[in-house]
Amino acid sequence: MKESKIIDVAKRANVSPATVSRVLNGSNLVNAKTEERVLQAIRELDYIPNNMGKQLRSRKTMNLAVVVSDVRVSYYAEIIKGIENMANSLHYNVLICDAQNEKAKEREFLSLLMNRTVDALILVTPNLSDEEIAVYADNGYMVGLIGRKIEHARIPCSFTDNIKLAQEVVFHLAEQGHRKIAFLSGYADATDSIERLEGYVKALKACGIPFEPALVENGDFSEEGGCEAFHRLCSSGADFTAVFAANDEMALGVYKACNELGISIPDQLAVAGVDNIRLTNYVTPRISSVEQPLYAMGAVLAEKLIDQMNGNVWAEKRCFKVDAKLVVKESSKGAK
């Protein structure tokens, strides 16, 4: 069978070869519709970006790359530690790549790393679509995901049940007497945000509490984003006595905003987050938070991805869902 070339992809997508090249290199100069046409053409033609794809399948570099959204966020530290320890024990090196919360950088890393000196790449980022990631797996590259599930036979993933953990937080706050519970989401289109919002809504319904869209505000999973989202929520005039933040970074942002606004936690407002990062124990009051086994999520994904590279068959156990638990501290005191 004739091997597809970049010009074949360009013809199929009705674009120039330069546009195909821009898509492959993560350029933000291509609009979404054109980009999707190019990605579809790549899938249909089974196009491999260059000859390095064949080389990567025939030789090993003993290197793994891990792409994270923001290396400054504490959430990633334990995941990276789990990946590194497992990979090192199996004689692999780990390269850490910081996408700085930019989708274009995630694409750039995916493209560059797949064409250079790594045997596999682990994504711990929320922005790239399943379809984009599948293109690389379909072309024989080794890709794994942490923090989200993907329906693809060649892509291993480790994740927690976001719906269940969100429900646990809301149930706890409701048990404390709160009926007006606000939710600070992350990026609106991120899997974590979507699933945790779903869990929040389901838990409210189970508790007989009406869902109020005005009590939901989007952030960006950062402390600054949480602070700004909380300020917007307060400025809207919404009435609430508790806040469930989609992660601890945003919960810390709520603390900052409350300090600026003179709101006392937990006397005037209960707060809970997700991840149970170390900083939640170094503020007063300590933040109630859902603890995810981040180290285990990193370690199991690295092990299974390396297994796949070594030709071991484990298709019956491709996705690994790990349990999370709410750690109740002083910030989620009962309503007055």
Secondary structure, 3 states (H helix, E strand, C coil): CCCCCHHHHHHHHCCCHHHHHHHHCCCCCCCHHHHHHHHHHHHHHCCCCCCHHHHHHHCCCCEEEEEECCCCCCHHHHHHHHHHHHHHHCCCEEEEEECCCCHHHHHHHHHHHHCCCCCEEEEECCCCCHHHHHHHHHCCCEEEEECCCCCCCCCCEEEECHHHHHHHHHHHHHHCCCCCEEEEECCCCCHHHHHHHHHHHHHHHHCCCCCCHHHEEECCCCHHHHHHHHHHHHHCCCCCCEEEECCHHHHHHHHHHHHHHCCCCCCCCEEEEECCCHHHHCCCCCCEEEECCHHHHHHHHHHHHHHHHCCCCCHHHCEEEECCEEECCHHHCCCC
